[in-house]
Amino acid sequence: MNRLPISHPVLDFMIVYLRGRIAHARDEDTSRGASAVEWVVISAIVVAIVGVVGVAINKALSNKSDSVSNCIQSTSNTSNC
């Protein structure tokens, strides 16, 4: 198992542990990482959509508030209100 000329329990444990981790990494189903990437992409798309909708709502409210402000300031001409 240990090809080194010395043998120490801690060294033997580390070799066995690292071999186990390497075997686990090689045998691990890689779909778990792909699933995480999919969630990140989906989340980024949702955040972008929410941002676009937020900007559209903000612009609509700003335009309407300007219209109301102009209507209040020009009390003589109420036909535009």
Backbone torsions as a table, in degrees:
resi	resn	phi	psi	omega
1	MET	NA	-54.5	-179.3
2	ASN	-95.3	118.1	-178.2
3	ARG	-89.1	-3.4	178.2
4	LEU	-77.8	151.4	-178.1
5	PRO	-71.0	-12.2	179.7
6	ILE	-110.6	156.1	178.4
7	SER	-134.2	125.9	178.9
8	HIS	-139.7	140.3	-176.8
9	PRO	-57.5	-38.4	-180.0
10	VAL	-67.6	-42.6	178.7
11	LEU	-64.7	-42.7	177.2
12	ASP	-61.7	-42.3	178.6
13	PHE	-61.7	-45.1	-179.4
14	MET	-63.0	-40.0	179.4
15	ILE	-64.3	-46.6	179.0
16	VAL	-63.2	-42.8	180.0
17	TYR	-62.6	-47.2	-179.7
18	LEU	-65.7	-38.2	176.7
19	ARG	-63.7	-40.1	177.2
20	GLY	-63.8	-42.8	178.9
21	ARG	-65.0	-40.8	178.8
22	ILE	-64.7	-43.3	179.1
23	ALA	-64.7	-40.1	178.3
24	HIS	-64.8	-40.3	179.3
25	ALA	-67.6	-36.4	179.7
26	ARG	-73.6	-35.0	-177.6
27	ASP	-88.3	-12.1	-175.7
28	GLU	-63.3	139.0	175.1
29	ASP	-70.4	124.7	-174.7
30	THR	-82.1	1.2	-179.3
31	SER	-70.1	-22.1	179.4
32	ARG	-64.3	-41.4	177.2
33	GLY	-69.5	-38.5	178.0
34	ALA	-65.5	-36.8	178.3
35	SER	-64.1	-39.7	178.3
36	ALA	-64.9	-40.0	178.2
37	VAL	-65.3	-39.9	177.6
38	GLU	-60.9	-42.9	179.0
39	TRP	-63.3	-38.3	178.8
40	VAL	-65.4	-42.7	179.7
41	VAL	-65.5	-45.1	178.9
42	ILE	-61.9	-42.7	178.9
43	SER	-63.0	-40.2	179.1
44	ALA	-65.0	-39.2	178.0
45	ILE	-65.0	-43.7	179.2
46	VAL	-63.5	-42.6	178.3
47	VAL	-62.7	-40.2	178.5
48	ALA	-64.6	-42.5	178.6
49	ILE	-63.4	-44.0	178.7
50	VAL	-62.6	-38.8	177.9
51	GLY	-63.8	-43.9	179.5
52	VAL	-64.5	-43.7	178.3
53	VAL	-63.9	-40.7	178.4
54	GLY	-61.7	-42.3	178.2
55	VAL	-65.1	-41.1	179.4
56	ALA	-63.7	-44.0	178.6
57	ILE	-64.9	-42.6	179.4
58	ASN	-61.0	-43.4	179.9
59	LYS	-65.1	-42.2	179.4
60	ALA	-64.4	-42.9	179.0
61	LEU	-67.0	-38.2	178.9
62	SER	-64.6	-44.0	178.1
63	ASN	-63.0	-42.1	-179.9
64	LYS	-67.7	-38.6	179.5
65	SER	-67.4	-35.8	175.3
66	ASP	-63.8	-39.8	178.8
67	SER	-63.8	-44.2	178.8
68	VAL	-65.7	-40.8	178.9
69	SER	-62.6	-44.0	178.0
70	ASN	-64.1	-36.6	179.1
71	CYS	-66.1	-40.3	-179.9
72	ILE	-69.4	-39.4	-177.6
73	GLN	-70.0	-34.5	-179.5
74	SER	-102.7	77.4	-177.0
75	THR	-74.1	-17.8	179.5
76	SER	-74.6	-31.4	-179.3
77	ASN	-111.7	93.3	-177.2
78	THR	-96.0	5.0	-179.0
79	SER	-71.6	-25.4	179.3
80	ASN	-81.2	-10.8	-174.6
81	CYS	-85.6	NA	NA
